[in-house]
Structure formats: structure tokens, C-alpha cells
């Protein structure tokens, strides 16, 4: 099951990094932007809260910094939204968050149990 999740992750990152994403209809744009800022704020809060723990290893600290920074960059891209700058910020932040969540840690090992 976890291999299937990583395969889907690789396909999504490859498609997203090439810039082939379908435009969002205007009637859903506000909802997507609000949910994107909420998700970005949530991921940043989780990253900063877990960084406050003194027991983190070097790999864990690196993944948490990538998660927090990526979510802040992605949320700023969602706020900016239009133009190449907004898309570039969303892409860079999203790839940082995905890279942080792709590292096997206790945070990512709990994700399949939460989804199931």
C-alpha cells in the first residue's frame, strides 16, 4: 500500500513540476485559495511546533524545516495566485512540502493510518 502511495506521489510531482495542471474554475477559486491558506498555515504550525521539541534528529529537523518553509512559500503563492510569480511560489512550496513528507519519519508513517 505504501509503495502505491509513493508511486502516486511520483506521478503527481512529475506532472506538477512540468507545469501541466488544469485551471481551476472561477466559481471554486475563492474556496481553493482559502483552503490552501488554511492548509499552509496548518502545516507551518505543525512544523514549528515539532521543531520546538528538543529531541529531533538532524534528519527530522531538516524535514520539519522543509515542511514549515515549504508551507509558508506555498501559502504566499496561494495569496498571490495570479501570474508567474504566484504559480512559481506555489510550485516551489508544494515541492518542498512533498519532499519533506516523502522522507520516512514518524510523521509520514502515521499518514496512511490517518487516511485509512
N, C-alpha and C positions, 0 to 999 in steps of 0.2 A: 504494500500500500504506500509506503513512504517513497519507494522508487517511482511509483506512478505520480506522486505529488511533485517530486523533483523533475520528472520528465515534463510535466505540465508547466512547471516554473521555467524550465529552459526554453520551451516553445514560446511562452509569453514574453520572456525577456528578449529573445531573439526578434520577435515580431515588433515589440515596443521599441527596441533600440534602432531598428531600421526606419522607424517613423511611420509605420503603416498602422494607423489607428483610425477607426471610423469617427466622424464628427458626432458630437452629442446633439440631439435635437434641442432647439431653443427652449422648449417648454420644460425640459429637465435640467437645463444648465444651472439654474439657481440651486436646485436641490443637490446636484452633484458637487457644486462648489462648497456649499455649507457642509455636506458630509465629508468632503475632502479636508476642509479645515479642521473639523472635529476629529477625524481620524489622525491627521498630522499632529494635532495638539495632544491627543491621547498617546500616540507612540513616543512623542518627545517627553511627555510626563513620565511614562514607564521607563524610558531610557535614563532620565535624570534621577528618578527615584532609585533605580537599581544601581546607578553609579555612586550614589551616596553610601552604598554598602561597602565596607572596607575589605570584605572577603573576596572580591572579584579577582580573577586571574588576569594575566595580560591579554589572553585571547578574549575573555569575557569583557574586559574593559574596552578593547578595540571594537568588538561587536556592538557594545552599548553606545559608544561614541558615534559609530557609523549610523546606528539606528536613530539617535537623537538628532544628529546633524542632518541626516537624510530627510527625516520627517519635517524639520524646520524649513529646509530648502524646498521640499515638495509643497508644503503649505503656503510658502511665499509664492510659488509658481501658480498655485490654485487661486490665490488672491489676485495676482497679476493677470492671469488667464489668457488674455488675447496676445497675439503676436508671437514672434520667435523667442523672445526672452521668457515669456510665461511657459511656453512649451519646453524650452531648454531647462528651465528650473524644475519643472515637473518631472522631466525625464531623468535629470541628474539625481534629484532627490529620491525618486522611485527606485532607481537602480541601486543607490546606496542602502535604502531600506531592504530591498530584496537581497542584496549581498550580505547584509547583516543577519537577516533571517535564514539565509542558506547555510550559515555556519552552524554546525550541530552543537547546541548548548542546551541547558535545561529549559530555557525559554522556548526554543524551537521544538524541542522534544515534547512539550506539552501541547503544542498546536494541534496535532492530529487527535488527541483526546478531547480537546475542546470542540473540534469540528464534528466529531462522531457522536 
